[in-house]
Amino acid sequence: MYLSTILSEKEMLHDLFISEKQLYDSYKKIIKGQKPSKLDISLSQCILNLEKNQYSLLKAMNHRGWK
């Protein structure tokens, strides 16, 4: 059976926010579980980008009255 799912804008933003949070948590676990290395620098930059994205998503959601 074929199911066609069309997400609303609210659902897409929420899904994207949850996905970003999962990435953030994964990167943090990797950094915490290893010795300092060049990978830490790259992952730290990824974490900063994720934090900026999450802030932008929350700002967009709040602007629309969603929390």
Number of C-alpha atoms within 10 A of each C-alpha: 3 4 5 6 6 8 10 9 10 14 11 12 18 17 13 15 20 13 13 19 17 12 15 20 12 14 18 15 11 13 16 11 9 10 10 10 9 9 13 17 12 12 17 16 12 15 20 13 14 17 15 12 16 20 13 13 17 17 14 15 17 11 10 10 8 12 11
